[in-house]
Every structure is written in C-alpha cells, then in structure tokens.
Amino acid sequence: MQTMNAVWLAVAALAAGTGIGFFIGRAHPPNVFVGEQTKAALGGNRWAEYKLWDAYYHGTQGVDKNSASAEKWLGQFVKDVYVVRFEAAGDFHPQNASEYLTDIMKHTPQVRSDNDRIGLAGFFRTKKQGDKLVASFLSNEPDKLQSYVESNPDLKFISAEPMTAQSFIDYDRSVQESL
C-alpha cells in the first residue's frame, strides 16, 4: 500500500482536443492535495474545483468522502457549464467516439478544453439513440461551440442546456457508447 501511495497514475477526461488526459506524478498526503487544489480553486482554476469535488465525492487522493465539501465544490464547478449535444449529418456515420473526435479535429481543431476551466469543450461523450450515435461536450462557451458545430458539414447541432450539480454527476457517470 505504501508503494501505491508513492506513485499514482490517473486517467481523466480532461485534456485538450480529445477529452482524455493522463496524469502521472507523486502522490501527496491528502492535506497537501486539498491545500494546493483549494488555493488554485480560490484563484479561479475551475479544474481545481473539479478535482476537489472528485476527491470529496469519490474519496480519491486519500481524502475522506465528505458530501458537504463535495457539494460545495461541484456547485462552483458547474456554474456557467453547459452540455452541448450534436449528431452526425450528411454522409457522416460515426460508429464510435474516436470517429467523432477525428472528424471534429479535422474540421474544427480549436474545439478543446482550456488549462484552467472546461473552456470551449471538454468531457466528450457519445450516447446511442436508436440507430444513431449522439455526441456531446461540456462547455463554458456554448454559443461559440454551437457555431463551430454548425460550421462542420458533418455535424448537426441539437441543443445547449445548462448543467446542474445532479446532471453533471449523471454525465460524469455516463460511459462512451458505440453503435
């Protein structure tokens, strides 16, 4: 267990462009992690708010679960976050998330997350609806993301809806689906 605490590898759907990130580093004692993330969150870093929610909600990073703290940080994180949904159009018929992301990067490479917040697009998901695969991103800039989606000839914009704490939890639990 000591070795497990010394080095960690975490995979999170956060990185620029693909919505997938890999973090490798030294684990910190829980109080150091919470202190660093709290300082960053109070300084305006929205990813730090997410990391604090995740730690308190799931009991990760050696932090004890704490529903009040989780609720606080999630409430901060979801402010001004929207889920932007879209589907394939024309002759484009993606079968999985990778095919969607390849097309998005080809037509609109600027669709990616920011370093200190979700930004234009993060947390990419696909969901099977009938014989189609509907896709979505979370965004702090839903109007801008909508315009990029509408400029892509292979995509059709569906909706942009504000996230609530509960809708984020449901979204976070969702998995990539394929046809």
N, C-alpha and C positions, 0 to 999 in steps of 0.2 A: 504494500500500500504506500510506503514511503516513496518508492520509485515512481509510482503513479502520480503522486503529488508533486514530484520534482519536475517532470516534463509533461506537457499536455498537448494534445492535437485536437482542435475543434473545427468542425465544418459548419459554416453558417451561410444562409442565403443572403449575402450582403454585397458582394463585390461588384465592381463596375462592369457594366456590359452584360455579363451572363447571369447575374444574381447569385453567383456561387463564389464563396470566398474560403480560403484556407488560412488558418491562423496557427502558427507554431511558435511556442515560446516557453518561458519558465513560468510555472505556476507561482502565484503569490499567496501568502496567507490571506484568508478571507477579509480581514480588516484592511489590508493594504489594497486589495482589489476594490473593495467598496469605497475606500477613501479616494483612490485615483479616479474611479468612474464617477463618483459624486462630484468631485472637483471639475471634471470635464463636463458633466451634465449641467452643473450650475454655470459653467462658462459657455453654454449654448450648444454643446455637442449632443445631437439627438441620438446618435448611435450609443453613447454612454447611457442615455435614458433607457434604451432598449436592452443593453447589457445588464443594467441594474434590475429592470423588470424580469428578465430571463433568470438572473441569479436568484432573486427572491421568489419568483413564481415556481421555478423548477428545482430550486435548491442546488444550483450549479456553482462552480468556482469555490466550493467549500462553504458557501453561505447557507445558513439555515433558511428554510422556507418561511416567508413572512407575508401573509396576504395583504396587510395594510400597506407595507412598503411596496409590494408588487403593484397594487392598485394605484398608488401614488405615481410611480414611475411610468406605468403604462398610460395613465391619464395624460401625463406630459408628452409621452412619445406620440400618441395618436392625434394630438392637436394638429389640425391642418393636413392630415393624411387622408388620401382618397384611394379607393380601389378603382382602377380604370380597366374596363373589360372591352375586349375586341375579339373578332373572329376572322377566319380566313375569307378571302374574297377571290373572285375570278377563278383562274385555273390552279390556284394555290390550295393544296390539300395536305397540310402537315399532319403527320401521324403521331408526333411526339413533341415534347418541349424543345429538344435540340433543333428540330427543323424550323420551329417558330423563331427561335433565337438567332439562328443562322440568317434567316430572311430579314429579321429586324436589323441585325448588324450590317447587312449588305445595303439596305435602303436608308437606314437612319442610325449611323454609328454613334450619334450623340445621345441616344437613349441609354442612359446608365445612371447609377447612383452616385451621390456625392460622398466626399470623405467624412463630413460631419452631420449628415442627415440623409434621408432617403433620396431627396432631390427629385430629379425627373422620373426615375424608375428604379425600383428595387423589389425584392420578394416576388419574383416571377412565378406564376402558377398556371397550369393547364387543367381543364376540367372537361370531361366527356359529357356532351349534351346531345343525346340521340346519336346521329351518325357524324357529328362534328366535334371538333376539339376547340373549346373556347379558352382564350388566354386572358391573363390579367397581370398588371403590375400595381404595386402601391406607389403613390406619387405625392410629393409636396407641391407639384406644379401640374395639376390635372388638365388645365386648359392647354398648356404647352404640349403635354404628352398627347392629348387628343389631336392637336394639329399635326404632330409627327405621325400618329397612326393614320390619320386621314390622308396624309401625303404619300403613304406607302400603298402602291397599287394592289398589293397582295393582302391588305388588311381592311376590315370594316369596323369602325368604332361602334360600340354598343352603348356604354354608359360610363359615367364617373359618379361615384357615390362616396360621401364622407364615411370614414371609419369610426366606429365606436370601440370602446375597450373590448366588449364581447365579440364584435365582428372581427377585430384583429386576432383575438385568441382563436376563433374558429378558422380564420385564414391561415394563421401560423401552424395550426394542426393539420391543415389540408396537405395532401400529397400531390405530386405531379401525376397526372393521368395521361394515358396514351390510348390511341384507337387500336 
